[in-house]
Amino acid sequence: MTTAKNPKRKKVRDEDFDLIQSINSGQVDKFHDLVKRYEQKLYNFSLRMCRDHSDAEDMVQDTFLNVFKYLKDFRYETKFKNWLYKVAASTCIKKRRKSKFAPERELSLDEFLPSDEAEATDDVPKWALMPLDRLLDEELAGAVHRGILAIPRKYRMVIVLRDIEGFSTAETAQILNLTESNVKVRLHRARLYLREKLKGYFKNDQ
Protein backbone atom coordinates (compact mmCIF):
# COMPACT_ATOMS: atom_id res chain seq x y z
CA MET A 1 0.00 0.00 0.00
CA THR A 2 1.45 3.35 -1.00
CA THR A 3 0.94 6.57 0.88
CA ALA A 4 0.48 9.77 -1.04
CA LYS A 5 3.07 12.37 -0.23
CA ASN A 6 1.89 15.66 1.17
CA PRO A 7 2.44 18.42 -1.38
CA LYS A 8 4.89 21.11 -0.43
CA ARG A 9 3.26 24.14 1.11
CA LYS A 10 3.24 27.19 -1.07
CA LYS A 11 5.47 29.96 0.23
CA VAL A 12 3.67 33.01 1.55
CA ARG A 13 4.93 36.05 -0.34
CA ASP A 14 4.19 39.01 1.90
CA GLU A 15 5.77 42.47 2.07
CA ASP A 16 8.72 41.03 4.02
CA PHE A 17 9.46 38.13 1.67
CA ASP A 18 12.21 39.77 -0.41
CA LEU A 19 13.92 41.29 2.63
CA ILE A 20 13.99 37.96 4.49
CA GLN A 21 15.29 36.19 1.41
CA SER A 22 18.09 38.76 1.08
CA ILE A 23 19.12 38.39 4.73
CA ASN A 24 19.09 34.59 4.55
CA SER A 25 21.12 34.65 1.33
CA GLY A 26 23.97 36.43 3.10
CA GLN A 27 23.09 40.13 3.12
CA VAL A 28 23.15 40.28 6.91
CA ASP A 29 23.45 44.09 6.90
CA LYS A 30 19.81 44.22 5.82
CA PHE A 31 18.74 42.85 9.17
CA HIS A 32 18.93 46.45 10.34
CA ASP A 33 16.14 47.28 7.87
CA LEU A 34 14.05 44.54 9.41
CA VAL A 35 14.65 45.94 12.88
CA LYS A 36 13.67 49.45 11.76
CA ARG A 37 10.49 48.07 10.19
CA TYR A 38 9.24 46.36 13.34
CA GLU A 39 11.03 47.72 16.42
CA GLN A 40 8.38 50.35 17.27
CA LYS A 41 5.52 47.88 16.78
CA LEU A 42 7.26 45.31 18.94
CA TYR A 43 8.03 47.91 21.58
CA ASN A 44 4.37 48.91 21.76
CA PHE A 45 3.39 45.24 22.02
CA SER A 46 6.01 44.63 24.70
CA LEU A 47 4.95 47.67 26.70
CA ARG A 48 1.40 46.34 26.85
CA MET A 49 2.67 43.00 28.11
CA CYS A 50 5.16 44.45 30.62
CA ARG A 51 4.74 47.06 33.32
CA ASP A 52 8.01 48.84 32.75
CA HIS A 53 9.67 50.64 29.82
CA SER A 54 13.02 49.02 30.58
CA ASP A 55 11.47 45.54 30.55
CA ALA A 56 9.77 46.32 27.25
CA GLU A 57 13.07 47.42 25.71
CA ASP A 58 14.77 44.25 26.96
CA MET A 59 11.98 42.15 25.50
CA VAL A 60 12.34 43.81 22.09
CA GLN A 61 16.10 43.25 22.15
CA ASP A 62 15.70 39.60 23.16
CA THR A 63 13.07 39.10 20.45
CA PHE A 64 15.34 40.43 17.71
CA LEU A 65 18.25 38.36 19.00
CA ASN A 66 16.06 35.26 18.73
CA VAL A 67 14.85 36.29 15.28
CA PHE A 68 18.43 36.75 14.10
CA LYS A 69 19.36 33.36 15.55
CA TYR A 70 16.45 31.43 14.04
CA LEU A 71 15.64 33.38 10.86
CA LYS A 72 17.13 30.68 8.65
CA ASP A 73 14.54 28.27 10.09
CA PHE A 74 11.69 30.45 8.80
CA ARG A 75 9.92 28.44 6.08
CA TYR A 76 7.64 31.14 4.62
CA GLU A 77 4.59 29.01 5.45
CA THR A 78 2.95 32.02 7.13
CA LYS A 79 3.41 35.76 7.06
CA PHE A 80 6.73 36.81 8.57
CA LYS A 81 4.90 39.20 10.90
CA ASN A 82 2.96 36.27 12.36
CA TRP A 83 6.18 34.33 12.93
CA LEU A 84 7.81 37.43 14.44
CA TYR A 85 5.02 37.86 16.97
CA LYS A 86 5.17 34.16 17.78
CA VAL A 87 8.83 34.68 18.69
CA ALA A 88 7.92 37.81 20.66
CA ALA A 89 5.15 36.03 22.57
CA SER A 90 7.47 33.14 23.40
CA THR A 91 10.17 35.59 24.53
CA CYS A 92 7.65 37.37 26.73
CA ILE A 93 6.52 34.14 28.40
CA LYS A 94 10.08 32.98 29.02
CA LYS A 95 11.08 36.39 30.39
CA ARG A 96 8.13 36.30 32.74
CA ARG A 97 9.06 32.86 34.07
CA LYS A 98 12.62 34.01 34.79
CA SER A 99 11.53 37.23 36.46
CA LYS A 100 11.87 37.51 40.23
CA PHE A 101 8.41 39.05 40.18
CA ALA A 102 6.84 36.07 38.42
CA PRO A 103 5.17 34.52 41.49
CA GLU A 104 2.81 37.48 41.99
CA ARG A 105 -0.81 36.38 42.19
CA GLU A 106 -3.02 37.39 39.27
CA LEU A 107 -6.79 37.57 39.47
CA SER A 108 -8.64 34.71 37.81
CA LEU A 109 -11.15 35.56 35.11
CA ASP A 110 -12.29 31.94 35.35
CA GLU A 111 -13.86 32.95 38.66
CA PHE A 112 -14.99 36.36 37.49
CA LEU A 113 -16.76 35.15 34.34
CA PRO A 114 -18.67 32.04 33.20
CA SER A 115 -16.82 29.42 31.15
CA ASP A 116 -19.48 28.74 28.49
CA GLU A 117 -17.69 28.80 25.13
CA ALA A 118 -20.97 29.73 23.43
CA GLU A 119 -20.54 33.22 24.86
CA ALA A 120 -17.33 33.78 22.93
CA THR A 121 -17.59 36.39 20.20
CA ASP A 122 -15.46 38.00 17.53
CA ASP A 123 -17.16 41.40 17.93
CA VAL A 124 -14.52 44.10 18.27
CA PRO A 125 -15.17 46.56 21.15
CA LYS A 126 -15.73 50.22 20.35
CA TRP A 127 -12.46 51.40 21.94
CA ALA A 128 -10.43 49.12 19.65
CA LEU A 129 -11.96 50.76 16.57
CA MET A 130 -11.22 54.33 17.63
CA PRO A 131 -8.62 56.30 15.64
CA LEU A 132 -5.18 55.97 17.20
CA ASP A 133 -4.75 59.74 17.43
CA ARG A 134 -7.87 60.00 19.59
CA LEU A 135 -6.61 57.32 21.93
CA LEU A 136 -3.27 59.07 22.15
CA ASP A 137 -4.78 62.52 22.75
CA GLU A 138 -7.21 61.58 25.51
CA GLU A 139 -6.97 60.14 29.00
CA LEU A 140 -8.76 57.12 27.57
CA ALA A 141 -5.39 55.85 26.33
CA GLY A 142 -4.13 55.67 29.90
CA ALA A 143 -7.30 53.96 31.09
CA VAL A 144 -7.08 51.36 28.32
CA HIS A 145 -3.40 50.73 29.06
CA ARG A 146 -4.00 50.34 32.81
CA GLY A 147 -6.98 48.10 32.17
CA ILE A 148 -5.01 45.84 29.84
CA LEU A 149 -2.14 45.57 32.33
CA ALA A 150 -4.63 44.50 35.01
CA ILE A 151 -5.77 41.51 32.93
CA PRO A 152 -4.01 38.19 33.70
CA ARG A 153 -1.25 37.57 31.19
CA LYS A 154 -2.79 34.62 29.35
CA TYR A 155 -5.87 36.71 28.58
CA ARG A 156 -3.89 39.91 28.04
CA MET A 157 -1.78 38.28 25.34
CA VAL A 158 -4.90 37.34 23.41
CA ILE A 159 -6.66 40.70 23.63
CA VAL A 160 -3.50 42.59 22.67
CA LEU A 161 -2.89 40.40 19.62
CA ARG A 162 -6.53 40.51 18.49
CA ASP A 163 -7.75 44.00 19.35
CA ILE A 164 -4.54 46.03 19.37
CA GLU A 165 -2.28 44.30 16.86
CA GLY A 166 -5.16 43.26 14.58
CA PHE A 167 -4.38 39.56 14.15
CA SER A 168 -7.29 37.27 13.27
CA THR A 169 -8.53 34.55 15.61
CA ALA A 170 -6.76 31.91 13.50
CA GLU A 171 -3.49 33.87 13.47
CA THR A 172 -3.65 34.48 17.23
CA ALA A 173 -4.23 30.79 17.81
CA GLN A 174 -1.19 29.97 15.65
CA ILE A 175 1.01 32.53 17.41
CA LEU A 176 0.10 31.28 20.90
CA ASN A 177 -0.26 27.56 20.08
CA LEU A 178 -3.91 27.57 21.17
CA THR A 179 -7.10 26.34 19.58
CA GLU A 180 -9.31 28.96 17.96
CA SER A 181 -12.03 28.07 20.45
CA ASN A 182 -9.66 28.76 23.34
CA VAL A 183 -8.67 32.09 21.82
CA LYS A 184 -12.32 33.12 21.51
CA VAL A 185 -13.08 32.23 25.13
CA ARG A 186 -10.05 34.10 26.48
CA LEU A 187 -10.78 37.08 24.26
CA HIS A 188 -14.40 37.21 25.38
CA ARG A 189 -13.44 37.16 29.05
CA ALA A 190 -10.72 39.78 28.60
CA ARG A 191 -13.09 42.10 26.73
CA LEU A 192 -15.79 41.79 29.39
CA TYR A 193 -13.27 42.56 32.12
CA LEU A 194 -11.85 45.53 30.21
CA ARG A 195 -15.34 46.79 29.35
CA GLU A 196 -16.12 46.82 33.08
CA LYS A 197 -12.96 48.85 33.69
CA LEU A 198 -13.88 51.31 30.91
CA LYS A 199 -17.64 51.54 31.49
CA GLY A 200 -17.28 55.15 32.58
CA TYR A 201 -15.97 56.01 29.10
CA PHE A 202 -18.41 53.90 27.06
CA LYS A 203 -21.73 54.01 28.85
CA ASN A 204 -23.60 52.98 25.70
CA ASP A 205 -21.14 50.35 24.45
CA GLN A 206 -22.88 47.02 24.07
Buried (B, 14 or more C-beta within 10 A) or exposed (E): EEEEEEEEEEEBEBEBBEBBBBBBEEEEEBBEBBBEBBBEBBBBBBBBBBEEEEBBBBBBBBBBEBBBEEBEEBEBEBBBBBBBBBBBBBBBBEBBEEEEEEEEEEEEBEEEBEEEEEEBEEEEBBBBEBEEEEBEEEEBBEBBEEBBBEBBBBBBBBBBBBBBBEBBBEBBBBBBEBEBEBBBBBBBBBBBBBBEBBEEBBEEEE
